[in-house]
Amino acid sequence: MKDLKYIHFFEDLLEQADNELVRQERESGGVAVGYSCYYLPEALLNCGKAFSVRLRAPNTGSLDISQYYMTSFICGYTRALFERAFEGGMNFLDFYASSDTCQQMVRVVENIRELELISNPRFSWGIIDAPLKLTPHGLRLYVEQIRGHILQPLAERCGVDVSDAAIRAAVEEHNEMCAIFEQIAALRREDNPRVTPREFHILSLVSYACPTARILPYLRETLDELLVRERDASDRWRARVIVVGSELDDYAFTEILENCRCYVAADRYCFGSIPGRQRIPLREDADALEQVCRWYLETNQCPRFMSQEKILQRRELVSELAKEYRADGVLYEQAKFCDFWGYERTLNTQVMREEYGLPTLGIDREYVVRGSGQLATRIQAFMESLEIKKLQGGGEDA
């Protein structure tokens, strides 16, 4: 298929966290709010003149400094963020919204604060104590934490409008972007899909890494382009899979899958499109902040939620996605040393295979996966097992 018009522009935007659109928004008076967890509601970080930047560390090389401060036995994503801050790559941030959901990430925030790594005179930060269960008490705690530790500091220190009207306006813009992704995601259900896994991953990443208002025109035009795009003459995909797991912002991982002719039909990993790119319903007769917080708690699929109902919900969602997107199998990926996903991947790789009848592969990976021959070999073997299963019309699980 012909390359998408803006695909190379999108790739350039992903080369650095402080990208062209981020700089444009800051120059026009915007307040850059960095965040690294779904517990921090993205829509609320885009109120008024604030705009969210999903924190990444593209082109990560040596992690020697972060290893010195935090050891090598924590996940590469947290170490890469710390390394990037130490290098001065986060000086564009005006506010860092964080959560205690991951203690490894808490160590990053503590080191950034104690070492004063972000050189920005108006920089400040806020951290929330997120609930472990979805209960009325947990929701109240969550709302209070978001209001007191994120929204109020943004209003007081950065002059951001966090009123009910501003929240509703931010959700409206967020929903406009999500509507675009819902239409693009629908194309993934097609036979011989007209959007490739790599393209979708890039589109998803730029929507998180760039100011919503500035990336929206490009996403709208890309959707229009995809809707009339001519497909390849033949379907080159050997199998369709659902990718489930931890934080994944290196689209080289998806390139490896694509090179093995494996089609990523849906993505249920941290900061993917499910959850994250579905419209948030708001009623006029209720507080907007509470409604948004409830939505993020209800849709949150983080394995930090240890209640039995959430554990079952996560498994059921994967099963439902496999049916909806006609997936042949499931791939659970986990960033090496990720505590929560380490347990989730190990257990659910077996559960999805034995209790749900879905061929499932579990892998752990480094933060940077480009050039990983071992990873490509394992995925290639998984593809072969799925092909054999389809040829046999059933049989033993992969």
N, C-alpha and C positions, 0 to 999 in steps of 0.2 A: 504494500500500500504506500501511497505517497506520504511523505513526512508531513506532520501537522505544521501549520504556518509558524506557530510560536514555540515549538518544542525546544529549539536551540536557545531561545531567549529564556525559557523556563529553566533549562539546564544551567545557564549562566547565573540566574538568580539563586540557584541552590549551591553555588560554589562558595558562598560566604554568608554568614548570618546577617551581617550588616550589608544587605544587598541594595541594589539600585532603588527599588521601590521603598524600602525602609528609610533610606537616606532622604528621598523626596518627601516622605511624610513627616520626618523629623524637621526638615528645613521649612516646612509649611506650618510648624507649631505643634505637631503631634507629639504625644508622650509614648515612648516605646516601653511596653510592658512584657518582659520575658517570663516564660513559664515552662514547666516541664512535666506536668501531670494532668490527667483528665479530671482530677478532683478540683482543679482550678477552672471554673466554667469559662470557656473561651469567649462566649457571647458577652459576659459581664466585663471582660477585660478590654472590650471595644466600646465602652461608653464614652460619650462626649468626644474629646480630642485624644483619648487614649486609643492605642492600637496594640493588639497582641502579636508577639513574635514567639513562635514555638522554638525553643532553644535547641540548637544542633551544633555539631562541631565538624563541619565538612572538611575533607582533606586532612584528617588527623594523621599525624606521623608518630613521632616518639612520645611516649607517655611517662618519661623518666621522672619529671617533676611531680606529677600527680601520684606516681608510685611511691615516691619518697614521703609525701605527706599522708597518703591514704592506703599504702600497700598495694600489691598487685592482685589481691584476692577479693576485689569488689568489681562490679560490672564495668565494662569498658566505656559505656555511655557516660556514667558519672565521672569517671576519670578524664574522659575527653573534654567534658564541659569545664572541669577544673583547670585542665591544661590550657584550654582556650582562654579562660579568664586570666590565667597567669601571663599569657602572651599578650594581653591587652585586647583580645578579640571581643570582649563584652562591654567595652567602654561606651558603646552607643546606648546602652540600656539606661532608662530613667527610673525603672522600678522592676524589682524581681519578685514575682508572686510564687511562693513555694508552699509545700505541704509536708507534713511529717509522715506521709504515707509510706515512704521508702527511707529507711534510716541511712542508706548509702548516699542518697541525694541530700539528706539533712547535713551530712558531713561536708558535702560540697558547699552548701550555703554557709555553714559555720566557718569554713576556711576562707571563703570569699570575703566574709564579713571581718573576721579577725585579722586577715592579712591586707584588708582594704585594697582588693585587687581591681575594683572597678573605679576608674578615674573619671568621675562625672560629678560635678558640684551639686547637682540636684538628685543624685541617685539615692534611693531608699529601697527598702524591701519589707515584705510582710509574709508571715508563715502561718498556716492554719493547722488546727488540730482536727483532722477529719474523722468522722464517725466510722465505726467498724460494722455497723448494722443499719439497715434501712428501717427505722422506727420513728414514731412521732417525736420522741425525745432526740433521736439522732438528727432528724431534720431541723429541729429548733437549734441544736448545737451548730449544725452546718451553716445555717443562715446567719447566726450570730458571729461565727468565725469569719465568714466571707464579708459581712458588713463591717465588722470591727477591725479586721486585720488586712483587708485588701481595699475595699471601696472607700472607707473613711480616710485612710492614709493617702490614697490617690486624690481624693478631693482636697484634703488639707495641705498636702505637700506639693501637689502638681496642678491644682486647680481644675481637676476633672469633674464634669457634671455627672453625678451618679444618681440623679433623681429617678423616680418611677418612669417618667416620660423618656429620659435618656436611655434607660434600660430597655424599654419597649422599642425605641428606635434602633438600638444595637441588635436586638433580637430580629427585628424586621430585616435588617441588612444581612445578618447571619443566615436567616431562612432563605433569602434570595440566593445566596451562594449554595446552600444545601439543596435547593430545588434543582440547580444546575447539575449537581453531583448525582442526585437521584435519577435524573434523565440519562446521564452518562453511565451510571451503574446498570441501568436497565439494558444497555447495549451489551453488557457482559453476559447476559443470559442467552444471547442469540447463538445460532449455529454459525460457525465461521465469523466470530465477532469482529466488528470494525474498529475496536479500540484494543490496543495491545496491553499486556500486563505492565510493561515498562512505562508506557505512556500514562496509564492510569495512576501508577505510583508517583510519577513526577507531578502530575496535575494535583494529586492529593497533597503532596509535600509543599508545593508552592502556595496552596491555599492556606496552609498553616504558617508558613514562614514569611508571608508578605501581608501588608495592610489590606484588609478585606476590600475597602473601597477602591484601592488601586489595582488589585488583581482581578476584580469582578469583570471589567470590560474584556479582558483577555480570555477569561473563562467563558463568557457568553459567546464570544466569537468562535472559540474552540468548539463549544457545543454545536453551534450552527454548522461548523465545518464537518464535525463527526456525523451529524444527521444525514448529510448528503454524500458522505465519503464512499467511494467505490471499494468494495472488498477485493481481496485477492481471489483469484479464480478457484483455488482449492483451499480447504481447511488444513492447515499444517500442524494443528495441535494433536499431540498423542493422547493427552488426558487433561482433565480439568480438576483443579484442587482448590480447597479453602485453606488460606494461610492464617493460622491462629498463633498468638503469642505476645511477646514483650515488645518494647519500644524498637521500632525498625525504621530508621530514616536514611539508610543507605540503599538507594534503588539498584545498586549493583547486585544485591541479593535477588531482586526480581529479574534482573538481566540473566543471572545464572539459570533461574527457572525457565525463562523464555528461550535461552539457548538450548535447553534440554527439551524444547517444544512442549513445555508444561504451561497450561493456561491458568493463571490465577483468576478464578471466577469471582471470588469475594475475599476481602481482607478483614479479619477480626483481631487485629493486633493494636497495641497502644498507639494512638494517633493515626489510625487508619481511617477508613470511611465508615466502618461499623464497629462501635458507635462513633459519632462525631460529625457525620455529614447527613443527619436527618433533621428535618425542621422541628423547631420547638413550638408546641401549641401554647398560646397565651389567651387567657380569658380577661375580659375587661373588668370584671367584678371582683378580681382578686389581686393581691399584691404581686407585682411582676417579679421582684427578687425571690420571693418564696417559691413561685412557680418554676423559675429557672433552676433554682437549687434542687427542687424536687425532681425535675427532669434529669438533671445530671446524676443524682443519686440513683434514680430508678434505672437509668440506662447504663450506669457504670458496670463494666464487666471485669474489673480488676480482681485478681485472685486474693488481694488483701481482704476482700469480703469473705469471711470464713463461715458465715451462717449456712446451714444446709440448703435453705431455699435458694441462695445465691449460687452455691456450687452446682446444684441441679439446673438452675437457670442458664448458667454458662454452657453446660453440656447440651441442653435442649436447643439453645440458640445455634450452636455449631451444627447440630443435626438438622435443624430447620433450614439453615443457610445451604447445607449440602443438597437438600431437596429443591429449594427455590432456585439455586444456581446450577443445578444438575451436575454437581461435582462427583468425580469418581473416587476421590479420597481427600484426606485431611493432612496437612503438614503443620505440626506444632513446632514453632521455633522459639528458642529462648536465648537471650543474651547471657553469655557465660557469667556465672556467679550471681545471677539475678535470683534472690532468695524466693520470692513469691512464685515466679514462673518456673523455677526449678522443680518445686513440688507439683505445680499444676501440669506441667508438661509430662513429667514422669508418670503420674497417675492417669491422666486423661489419654495418653497415648494408648494405654492398655484398655481403659474403660470404653473409649470410642470404638475400638476395634472389637472388643468382646461383647459389649452390651448393646451397642448401636449398629454393629455390623459394617462399620466404615473402615476401609483400609487406611491406616494411619501411620505416619512417620514422625518421629520426634528427633529433633536435632538441637544441639547448642552451638553457638557461633560467637565469634568476636564482634566487636562493634563495627569494625571495618572488615568487609568480607570480600572485597574485590581481589580477584586472582586466587581464590580459595579452590584449589583442585580437589581437595578431599570433599568439600561440600558438593561440588558438581558431580563427583562420582556417586555419592549417596543419593542425590536426587535422580541421577540417571538410572540407578538401580531401582528406585521406587517407581519411576515411569515404566520401566520394563515389567515390573510386577503388576502394575495396573493394566497394562496392555494385555498381559497374559490372562488376567482375570476376566477382562472384557471378551477376549477370544473364547475363553472357556464358558462364558455365560454364567459365571458365578464361581463357586468353589471356595477354596481356603482364602482367608483374608491376607492382604499383603503384610 
